[in-house]
Amino acid sequence: MRIGELRKCVTVQSESQTSDNAGGYALAWTNLATVWANIKPASGSEVYTAQHLEGHITHHITMRWRSDITLTTDMRILYGARVFNIRALLNTDESNQWIDLLVEEGSAV
Protein backbone atom coordinates (compact mmCIF):
# COMPACT_ATOMS: atom_id res chain seq x y z
CA MET A 1 0.00 0.00 0.00
CA ARG A 2 1.27 3.43 -0.89
CA ILE A 3 0.61 6.31 1.49
CA GLY A 4 -1.10 8.28 -1.31
CA GLU A 5 -3.88 5.67 -1.44
CA LEU A 6 -5.09 6.71 2.03
CA ARG A 7 -7.64 9.29 0.86
CA LYS A 8 -10.53 8.83 3.29
CA CYS A 9 -10.55 10.62 6.63
CA VAL A 10 -12.12 8.22 9.15
CA THR A 11 -12.70 8.22 12.90
CA VAL A 12 -11.93 5.24 15.13
CA GLN A 13 -14.44 4.89 17.97
CA SER A 14 -14.71 2.67 21.03
CA GLU A 15 -17.79 1.88 23.04
CA SER A 16 -18.00 3.30 26.55
CA GLN A 17 -20.52 3.18 29.36
CA THR A 18 -21.87 6.30 31.03
CA SER A 19 -23.98 6.40 34.17
CA ASP A 20 -27.67 7.10 33.65
CA ASN A 21 -28.08 8.31 37.28
CA ALA A 22 -30.61 5.54 37.93
CA GLY A 23 -28.17 2.80 38.85
CA GLY A 24 -27.66 1.69 35.29
CA TYR A 25 -25.67 2.84 32.33
CA ALA A 26 -26.07 4.01 28.77
CA LEU A 27 -23.77 3.06 25.92
CA ALA A 28 -21.95 5.82 24.08
CA TRP A 29 -19.18 5.98 21.48
CA THR A 30 -15.90 7.76 22.20
CA ASN A 31 -13.65 9.10 19.44
CA LEU A 32 -10.13 7.66 19.79
CA ALA A 33 -8.43 8.96 16.66
CA THR A 34 -9.03 10.51 13.27
CA VAL A 35 -6.83 8.90 10.61
CA TRP A 36 -6.43 8.59 6.85
CA ALA A 37 -7.52 5.27 5.40
CA ASN A 38 -8.32 3.39 2.22
CA ILE A 39 -11.82 1.88 1.94
CA LYS A 40 -12.50 -0.86 -0.61
CA PRO A 41 -15.74 -2.82 -1.02
CA ALA A 42 -15.14 -6.55 -0.59
CA SER A 43 -18.53 -8.26 -0.91
CA GLY A 44 -22.21 -7.90 -0.28
CA SER A 45 -25.05 -10.27 0.51
CA GLU A 46 -28.71 -10.27 1.36
CA VAL A 47 -30.13 -12.51 4.06
CA TYR A 48 -33.79 -13.15 4.81
CA THR A 49 -34.05 -12.91 8.61
CA ALA A 50 -37.13 -12.61 10.85
CA GLN A 51 -39.42 -12.07 7.86
CA HIS A 52 -37.43 -9.21 6.37
CA LEU A 53 -34.49 -8.83 4.04
CA GLU A 54 -31.17 -7.64 5.54
CA GLY A 55 -28.22 -6.48 3.50
CA HIS A 56 -24.65 -7.09 4.63
CA ILE A 57 -21.90 -5.14 2.94
CA THR A 58 -18.31 -5.85 3.85
CA HIS A 59 -15.32 -3.68 3.12
CA HIS A 60 -11.60 -3.69 3.70
CA ILE A 61 -10.30 -0.60 5.47
CA THR A 62 -6.54 -0.16 5.45
CA MET A 63 -4.76 2.35 7.66
CA ARG A 64 -1.30 2.88 9.07
CA TRP A 65 -0.40 0.86 12.16
CA ARG A 66 -1.04 2.74 15.40
CA SER A 67 0.98 1.73 18.47
CA ASP A 68 -1.08 4.07 20.68
CA ILE A 69 -4.40 2.33 19.92
CA THR A 70 -5.14 -1.36 20.28
CA LEU A 71 -7.91 -1.96 17.78
CA THR A 72 -10.48 -4.62 18.67
CA THR A 73 -13.69 -6.02 17.22
CA ASP A 74 -15.62 -4.01 19.84
CA MET A 75 -14.73 -0.81 17.98
CA ARG A 76 -16.10 0.84 14.88
CA ILE A 77 -15.03 3.19 12.10
CA LEU A 78 -16.98 6.28 11.04
CA TYR A 79 -16.68 7.71 7.55
CA GLY A 80 -19.02 10.66 7.24
CA ALA A 81 -22.47 9.33 8.15
CA ARG A 82 -21.45 5.73 7.41
CA VAL A 83 -20.72 3.29 10.25
CA PHE A 84 -18.39 0.30 9.80
CA ASN A 85 -18.31 -2.34 12.56
CA ILE A 86 -14.95 -4.07 12.85
CA ARG A 87 -15.26 -7.85 12.39
CA ALA A 88 -11.59 -8.86 11.97
CA LEU A 89 -8.13 -7.26 12.06
CA LEU A 90 -5.00 -8.20 10.14
CA ASN A 91 -1.50 -6.91 10.78
CA THR A 92 -0.41 -6.86 7.13
CA ASP A 93 2.84 -8.83 6.70
CA GLU A 94 3.18 -8.83 10.54
CA SER A 95 5.33 -5.73 10.03
CA ASN A 96 3.45 -3.24 12.26
CA GLN A 97 3.19 -0.83 9.32
CA TRP A 98 -0.37 -1.40 8.06
CA ILE A 99 -3.56 -2.71 9.61
CA ASP A 100 -6.26 -4.19 7.42
CA LEU A 101 -9.76 -4.20 8.92
CA LEU A 102 -12.55 -6.43 7.64
CA VAL A 103 -15.69 -4.46 8.44
CA GLU A 104 -19.43 -4.69 8.00
CA GLU A 105 -21.39 -1.57 7.17
CA GLY A 106 -24.36 -0.85 9.39
CA SER A 107 -25.27 0.77 12.68
CA ALA A 108 -25.84 -2.36 14.78
CA VAL A 109 -22.92 -3.93 16.60
Secondary structure, DSSP 8 states (H G I E B T S, - for coil): --GGG--EEEEEEEEEEEE-SSSSEEEEEEEEEEEEEEEEEEEEEEEEETTEEEEEEEEEEEEE--SS----TTEEEEETTEEEEEEEEEEGGGSSSEEEEEEEESS--
